[in-house]
Amino acid sequence: MTCHDHSEAKLPLKLYRAYFDTMMHKWMYDADPLEQLFQEAGFRELRRCKYLDSRIPMIADVERPNRFSDGICIEGVR
């Protein structure tokens, strides 16, 4: 998933994208509050994962190492 650079867009388009662009991060969480949200959403068997550490058999087909450099990954079952 790529965050797009909208710096050259005109103001109305910038405002539209800022409000509706679901590809950009809008919230930041530490691991504990994120795990709480997962539990509230009905997930169980939560665990913190490292790059390519997953119950998903073909995770290497979709994961990218740069997504783990500054972030956290929590996996759960629902």
Backbone as JSON Lines, residues from 0, in Angstrom:
{"i":0,"aa":"M","n":[0.85,-1.16,0.0],"ca":[0.0,0.0,0.0],"c":[0.9,1.23,0.0]}
{"i":1,"aa":"T","n":[0.6,2.2,-0.82],"ca":[1.43,3.37,-0.97],"c":[0.67,4.61,-0.56]}
{"i":2,"aa":"C","n":[1.34,5.49,0.2],"ca":[0.77,6.79,0.5],"c":[1.16,7.71,-0.65]}
{"i":3,"aa":"H","n":[0.21,8.42,-1.17],"ca":[0.46,9.25,-2.34],"c":[0.85,10.66,-1.93]}
{"i":4,"aa":"D","n":[1.67,11.31,-2.73],"ca":[2.07,12.69,-2.51],"c":[1.07,13.58,-3.25]}
{"i":5,"aa":"H","n":[0.29,14.33,-2.49],"ca":[-0.73,15.2,-3.08],"c":[-0.3,16.67,-3.03]}
{"i":6,"aa":"S","n":[0.99,16.93,-2.89],"ca":[1.46,18.3,-2.71],"c":[1.19,19.19,-3.91]}
{"i":7,"aa":"E","n":[1.06,18.63,-5.11],"ca":[0.82,19.44,-6.3],"c":[-0.67,19.6,-6.63]}
{"i":8,"aa":"A","n":[-1.53,18.96,-5.88],"ca":[-2.97,19.03,-6.15],"c":[-3.53,20.39,-5.74]}
{"i":9,"aa":"K","n":[-4.61,20.8,-6.37],"ca":[-5.3,22.05,-6.03],"c":[-6.01,21.86,-4.69]}
{"i":10,"aa":"L","n":[-6.29,22.96,-4.0],"ca":[-6.85,22.92,-2.65],"c":[-8.11,22.07,-2.51]}
{"i":11,"aa":"P","n":[-9.14,22.21,-3.37],"ca":[-10.33,21.36,-3.19],"c":[-10.0,19.86,-3.24]}
{"i":12,"aa":"L","n":[-9.12,19.49,-4.16],"ca":[-8.73,18.09,-4.26],"c":[-7.94,17.66,-3.02]}
{"i":13,"aa":"K","n":[-7.07,18.51,-2.52],"ca":[-6.32,18.21,-1.3],"c":[-7.27,17.97,-0.13]}
{"i":14,"aa":"L","n":[-8.27,18.83,0.01],"ca":[-9.23,18.69,1.1],"c":[-10.03,17.4,0.96]}
{"i":15,"aa":"Y","n":[-10.47,17.1,-0.26],"ca":[-11.22,15.87,-0.5],"c":[-10.37,14.65,-0.13]}
{"i":16,"aa":"R","n":[-9.15,14.63,-0.61],"ca":[-8.28,13.48,-0.35],"c":[-7.93,13.37,1.13]}
{"i":17,"aa":"A","n":[-7.71,14.5,1.8],"ca":[-7.39,14.47,3.22],"c":[-8.53,13.86,4.03]}
{"i":18,"aa":"Y","n":[-9.76,14.12,3.61],"ca":[-10.92,13.61,4.34],"c":[-11.29,12.18,3.98]}
{"i":19,"aa":"F","n":[-11.19,11.84,2.69],"ca":[-11.7,10.56,2.24],"c":[-10.63,9.52,1.91]}
{"i":20,"aa":"D","n":[-9.38,9.89,1.86],"ca":[-8.33,8.95,1.46],"c":[-8.12,7.91,2.56]}
{"i":21,"aa":"T","n":[-8.59,6.71,2.32],"ca":[-8.47,5.65,3.32],"c":[-7.13,4.93,3.23]}
{"i":22,"aa":"M","n":[-6.29,5.31,2.3],"ca":[-4.99,4.67,2.17],"c":[-3.96,5.31,3.08]}
{"i":23,"aa":"M","n":[-4.29,6.42,3.69],"ca":[-3.35,7.11,4.58],"c":[-3.67,6.76,6.02]}
{"i":24,"aa":"H","n":[-2.64,6.72,6.86],"ca":[-2.85,6.46,8.27],"c":[-3.49,7.67,8.93]}
{"i":25,"aa":"K","n":[-4.49,7.44,9.75],"ca":[-5.17,8.53,10.42],"c":[-5.07,8.41,11.93]}
{"i":26,"aa":"W","n":[-4.72,7.24,12.45],"ca":[-4.6,7.04,13.88],"c":[-3.3,6.29,14.16]}
{"i":27,"aa":"M","n":[-2.76,6.52,15.34],"ca":[-1.55,5.82,15.77],"c":[-1.83,5.18,17.12]}
{"i":28,"aa":"Y","n":[-1.36,3.95,17.31],"ca":[-1.58,3.22,18.55],"c":[-0.28,2.57,19.01]}
{"i":29,"aa":"D","n":[-0.15,2.44,20.31],"ca":[0.85,1.56,20.89],"c":[0.24,0.16,20.89]}
{"i":30,"aa":"A","n":[1.05,-0.84,21.19],"ca":[0.58,-2.22,21.12],"c":[-0.57,-2.5,22.08]}
{"i":31,"aa":"D","n":[-0.47,-2.06,23.33],"ca":[-1.52,-2.39,24.31],"c":[-2.89,-1.82,23.93]}
{"i":32,"aa":"P","n":[-3.01,-0.52,23.58],"ca":[-4.33,-0.03,23.17],"c":[-4.84,-0.68,21.88]}
{"i":33,"aa":"L","n":[-3.94,-1.03,20.97],"ca":[-4.35,-1.69,19.74],"c":[-4.89,-3.09,20.04]}
{"i":34,"aa":"E","n":[-4.23,-3.8,20.95],"ca":[-4.72,-5.11,21.34],"c":[-6.11,-5.0,21.99]}
{"i":35,"aa":"Q","n":[-6.32,-3.96,22.78],"ca":[-7.63,-3.74,23.4],"c":[-8.71,-3.55,22.33]}
{"i":36,"aa":"L","n":[-8.4,-2.77,21.31],"ca":[-9.35,-2.56,20.21],"c":[-9.65,-3.87,19.48]}
{"i":37,"aa":"F","n":[-8.62,-4.68,19.26],"ca":[-8.82,-5.98,18.63],"c":[-9.78,-6.82,19.47]}
{"i":38,"aa":"Q","n":[-9.56,-6.85,20.79],"ca":[-10.43,-7.64,21.67],"c":[-11.86,-7.13,21.64]}
{"i":39,"aa":"E","n":[-12.03,-5.82,21.67],"ca":[-13.37,-5.24,21.61],"c":[-14.07,-5.56,20.3]}
{"i":40,"aa":"A","n":[-13.31,-5.77,19.24],"ca":[-13.87,-6.11,17.93],"c":[-14.11,-7.62,17.79]}
{"i":41,"aa":"G","n":[-13.82,-8.39,18.84],"ca":[-14.11,-9.82,18.8],"c":[-12.95,-10.71,18.42]}
{"i":42,"aa":"F","n":[-11.74,-10.16,18.33],"ca":[-10.59,-10.99,18.01],"c":[-10.08,-11.67,19.28]}
{"i":43,"aa":"R","n":[-9.51,-12.86,19.11],"ca":[-8.93,-13.59,20.23],"c":[-7.58,-14.16,19.78]}
{"i":44,"aa":"E","n":[-6.9,-14.82,20.66],"ca":[-5.58,-15.38,20.37],"c":[-4.66,-14.32,19.77]}
{"i":45,"aa":"L","n":[-4.65,-13.14,20.39],"ca":[-3.8,-12.06,19.9],"c":[-2.35,-12.36,20.18]}
{"i":46,"aa":"R","n":[-1.51,-11.93,19.25],"ca":[-0.07,-12.05,19.46],"c":[0.65,-11.01,18.64]}
{"i":47,"aa":"R","n":[1.75,-10.54,19.19],"ca":[2.6,-9.57,18.48],"c":[3.53,-10.36,17.58]}
{"i":48,"aa":"C","n":[3.63,-9.91,16.34],"ca":[4.4,-10.65,15.34],"c":[5.57,-9.83,14.83]}
{"i":49,"aa":"K","n":[6.54,-10.53,14.33],"ca":[7.66,-9.92,13.62],"c":[7.45,-10.17,12.13]}
{"i":50,"aa":"Y","n":[8.32,-9.6,11.33],"ca":[8.23,-9.75,9.87],"c":[8.18,-11.23,9.48]}
{"i":51,"aa":"L","n":[7.19,-11.6,8.69],"ca":[6.92,-12.94,8.18],"c":[6.56,-13.96,9.27]}
{"i":52,"aa":"D","n":[6.32,-13.5,10.48],"ca":[5.87,-14.36,11.57],"c":[4.35,-14.29,11.59]}
{"i":53,"aa":"S","n":[3.69,-15.29,11.03],"ca":[2.25,-15.24,10.89],"c":[1.67,-16.64,10.8]}
{"i":54,"aa":"R","n":[0.41,-16.76,11.15],"ca":[-0.32,-18.01,10.95],"c":[-0.79,-18.13,9.5]}
{"i":55,"aa":"I","n":[-0.7,-17.07,8.75],"ca":[-1.13,-17.07,7.35],"c":[-0.05,-17.76,6.52]}
{"i":56,"aa":"P","n":[-0.37,-18.88,5.88],"ca":[0.66,-19.67,5.19],"c":[1.45,-18.92,4.13]}
{"i":57,"aa":"M","n":[0.82,-18.05,3.37],"ca":[1.52,-17.38,2.27],"c":[1.76,-15.9,2.58]}
{"i":58,"aa":"I","n":[2.06,-15.57,3.81],"ca":[2.24,-14.17,4.21],"c":[3.36,-13.49,3.42]}
{"i":59,"aa":"A","n":[4.36,-14.23,3.02],"ca":[5.49,-13.65,2.27],"c":[5.05,-13.09,0.93]}
{"i":60,"aa":"D","n":[3.89,-13.52,0.43],"ca":[3.4,-13.01,-0.85],"c":[2.85,-11.59,-0.74]}
{"i":61,"aa":"V","n":[2.51,-11.16,0.47],"ca":[1.89,-9.84,0.62],"c":[2.66,-8.89,1.54]}
{"i":62,"aa":"E","n":[3.49,-9.4,2.42],"ca":[4.19,-8.52,3.36],"c":[5.46,-7.94,2.76]}
{"i":63,"aa":"R","n":[5.82,-6.77,3.25],"ca":[7.02,-6.08,2.83],"c":[7.82,-5.68,4.07]}
{"i":64,"aa":"P","n":[9.13,-5.88,4.07],"ca":[9.93,-5.62,5.28],"c":[9.87,-4.17,5.76]}
{"i":65,"aa":"N","n":[9.73,-3.2,4.86],"ca":[9.72,-1.8,5.26],"c":[8.49,-1.44,6.09]}
{"i":66,"aa":"R","n":[7.46,-2.26,6.08],"ca":[6.26,-1.99,6.87],"c":[6.47,-2.33,8.35]}
{"i":67,"aa":"F","n":[7.57,-2.97,8.67],"ca":[7.83,-3.37,10.05],"c":[8.93,-2.55,10.7]}
{"i":68,"aa":"S","n":[9.54,-1.64,10.0],"ca":[10.68,-0.91,10.55],"c":[10.32,-0.02,11.73]}
{"i":69,"aa":"D","n":[9.19,0.66,11.67],"ca":[8.79,1.57,12.75],"c":[7.45,1.2,13.36]}
{"i":70,"aa":"G","n":[6.91,0.08,13.0],"ca":[5.56,-0.23,13.44],"c":[5.47,-1.49,14.26]}
{"i":71,"aa":"I","n":[4.24,-1.83,14.55],"ca":[3.95,-3.06,15.26],"c":[2.99,-3.88,14.43]}
{"i":72,"aa":"C","n":[3.0,-5.16,14.65],"ca":[2.06,-6.03,13.98],"c":[1.4,-6.91,15.03]}
{"i":73,"aa":"I","n":[0.09,-6.9,15.05],"ca":[-0.67,-7.74,15.96],"c":[-1.6,-8.6,15.11]}
{"i":74,"aa":"E","n":[-1.57,-9.87,15.38],"ca":[-2.4,-10.81,14.63],"c":[-3.38,-11.48,15.59]}
{"i":75,"aa":"G","n":[-4.59,-11.68,15.13],"ca":[-5.59,-12.33,15.94],"c":[-6.51,-13.19,15.1]}
{"i":76,"aa":"V","n":[-7.36,-13.95,15.76],"ca":[-8.3,-14.84,15.11],"c":[-9.7,-14.35,15.44]}
{"i":77,"aa":"R","n":[-10.54,-14.35,14.45],"ca":[-11.93,-13.95,14.69],"c":[-12.87,-14.97,14.12]}
